[in-house]
Amino acid sequence: MAGRAGFWGNRWVRMPLGFLATSAASVLAFHAGQDIAAVIFGKGTAEAASIAVPAKASGPVPTPALARADDGPFVVKSILPIHEPIRFGKFHWDESRAPAEGPLVVTVDLTARVISVFRAGHEIGAAAILKGYGDKPTPTGIFPITEKDADHVSNIYDAPMPYMMRLTNDGVSIHGSKVEKGYATNGCIGVPDAFAAKLFKLAKLGDKVIITDGKKMTIGDPILPGNHAG
């Protein structure tokens, strides 16, 4: 259910688990809501760490190891080419770079106010979100989807929650919502109805949803930590 609040978003890659960018060119545009967020992003890009080279090297300087972009289904392999802020109520969806089947992982960046959907490591969807504030914040962590109900109605707020995908026992869910500037939820992740319908169709019980608060991710980085990737 949505209530009043306010803002925007930027789309730059916000990582679900604190890994450094390996190169400026591979910086994920992790998406964003609006105003302070511009797709899962902030208003800047991650900077690649510099490598100190001795003035007089006695031999060849070793090349730093980079994460391979093909190391399994839970590594970022590609992101959607989104080059502008994602407006509230808008979303991007393109499955052409991803295989027809593969593990699904959803990431949410609360700072950027953006949700991203990955299949087999390829980003296939991104949208601006509504989130909770104050005494009803959206929690961070890794949550499996435990229930799906396309026609759910909140028994607490008596409000429709179409394409509901439950994450917590106390009712925090991803669901369709009127995603507009100035609105918030009671802790849920509100997404445009059409986006919710697409995600609902693909998501299965047990699929992981990673909710972070401003962390960054680059191509080649793990989407899920090792003990959750499976």
Beta strands, then each sheet from edge to edge (+ up, - down):
strand 1: 2-4
strand 2: 91-93
strand 3: 104-109
strand 4: 114-119
strand 5: 122-128
strand 6: 141-144
strand 7: 147-153
strand 8: 160-166
strand 9: 173-176
strand 10: 183-185
strand 11: 189-191
strand 12: 208-212
sheet 1: 1+ 10-
sheet 2: 2+ 5- 4+ 3- 12- 6+
sheet 3: 7+ 8- 9+ 11+
end
